[in-house]
Amino acid sequence: MTVRKIGAWSAFGLAVVVFSPALSMASVGALVSAHAGQAAWLSVLVGAVGVCCVALAVVPFARRYVAGGALYTYIRHVFGDWARLLTAAALSLGYVVGMMALLGAFGLYAGSWLAGLGINGAGRPTAQAVLYCGAAGLAGLLAHRGLDTSARVSLALFAPTLPVVLVVLGAAAARDGLHLDAQLTLEGFSFGGFSQGMAAGVTFLVLFETSAATGAETRDPVRTVPRIIMAVPLVVGAANLLATVLTVRAVQGVRAQLAEGTSPLAALAGAAGLPWLAGVADAALAVSALAALVGLANYGSRVWQAMGEDGVLPARIGARHPRLGTPTAGIVAMSGVSAAALTLLGFLAGGGPFVVYRCVSVLFSYMWVIPYVLICAGAVVLLRRERCLTAVTALTATLGALSFIWLYAGAFLEPPPYPEKAMLWLCPAAIAVGFLLLVLAHRRRRMSPVLTPLDRVEVTP
């Protein structure tokens, strides 16, 4: 079986689609300002800087290892089994939550588009469940076809979306104004709201390192993967900051519409006097969310595959398709579990699609706190072991770890209302249960060797 490799531009294109600037720019202002108010831009900025610091800690690993398991593979090279199993517990659940977040975005925009066509009840849990299952099935099918097909299809789906988003955001800013005085003076600032805003803002940036999961299927991965890892938080973070500054004022006037199930971009288009563009925007963003789902299904299934081959997850998860070489079992499992879990959350949480999307977005950020703290500490250990640790690297790794610790712990200063408050407790509980199960399974069987043929790339430190 020959694994087909993709070039640097295809790999970068797939990463751009997964971290879709169009989708994040359309949603970030509404999500973050719901917590941080006029100080939303500060939450977005600090979150993006924190993610960039984490990226600087990941790059040394990407230059040394071709890692099918991304962070999971990296961390096991510097810490013992406890860190490997803890990371595996967080990531195995985190990729499911990531798929749930994108399915939530698809349900929000597709439901809003259908409601605009006069189809009543598109925002109800039952209708949303149908949308979730359909999107998960289609994304899984496209991911099954392989990275090359996924990259081409995803880019084709994503390309028409960005111009529509920019037109709506520009019109909303022109109509309502930026009110920079209120934003720069941090009107209504609170540390609890700032932390919750950070969690909502970095939703669009976490997973930036997951492009390393396709390193074995990318040409010249030692050069390509580190560049993608740094490019994603810089490009998407800057786009999110711009979108937040443009829309934080306008979003305040459409809160009632968001609660009724209208998507943020459609509500802004209507308020800006462009109601004819609302349906176009919803349809375009639903397609963009579907494209991102295809990319994430590719990334996440390969991390599960590495865990399956390593004996952490069931070996069947690591099985490759005999002809295409794709981790079909992981793709099917991840797509099915994420759709089922989001459907259950939709019925339990109550409220409309926007409430569900907010809950799962915050949960998604929390799931990456432990892996990012560990990889920041691991970078210091790795570089110190090779005697090439610098003060700048140590400082950025420390700032990256502290930013994600604050992102989670700071939310307890001013807990959000239910159902988002439940996410603060659901995250550690789910990771703890997963970690316990992996530890028990680890005691029953012997783990595979630490290094696999594709793991190590010999370079000069």
C-alpha angles and dihedrals in degrees: 000000000000118000111219113227127216127217128246094263093050090049091049091045092053090050091050091052094049091049091038109191089202094055094043094046090051094052110026098079094053094044098047099038089054086071107022102032114194090357091064092112090060092053090050093046096048091045092051092048090050091052091049089053089052089049090056088055092050096049096073089058093047090054092053106035137044096214124192089185097049109203092005091059093042096052095050090063094064107028136043133258093285091064092043093052094043091051091046091053092051096043098043088056094035095061090052090051089048090055088047091054092053092044087051090053090049091049092048096051098035091048092049090050092050091047089053088056090056098259103142121213096028089132096052119109094249094052091043090053090057090051092048094051094046094049094045091050095049093045091050091050093052092045089052089061091066141257097290094054092042093053094049096046094043094051091048090052093046102045101078094049105071098063091053092051093049092051093051094045091048092049092048092050092048092051101044101026128227099264089207092176091065092043096048093046089052093233110207094008119174129169092230093052090044091055093046089048089053090053091050093046099049090052086090093049108041113098089042088132094053092092084080087072089074094047094111088055095046126086114245093359095177089068101028102047098052090050092052091046091057097037097056100061092040096051099036093039092054091046091050093050091052093048092049094052090048098048110027092096096042093049092061090068097053101050092113092054091049090053089054092056102265112140119245094246094047091049091050092048091053093047091049092055096257103110091148088063095053095081093044090051093049093049093047093049093046088055090046090052089051090052090051089050090057091053095046091048087057094048099041096045091055091053089050088048091055090050091049093050089048093054096246095108124030111293091237089068089064095053116125126214106258095230107026098035092222122138092249096167091054092047092052093045095047095046094047097045094047093050092047094046094048091048090054091047090050092058094043100044098052121201125081133306092279091059091050091047092051092051097050093042092057091044089052092058093047091054091064098051096090097043093048094048090049094048091050090053090043092055090057091048093047096048093042089052089054092043095239101106113134130196091245092055092047091049096048092046090051092048091048092052094045093049092057093043088054092045089063105028094043092060089070090066089072109007116208120242123269131312092028091049089063090062090067089064100031093062100057092038093054093046092047092052091046092049092050092051092049092048091052091048091047091058091056098055140030116252122237120254117289096239125054124190093261096044103077126060113184111231135154110257 
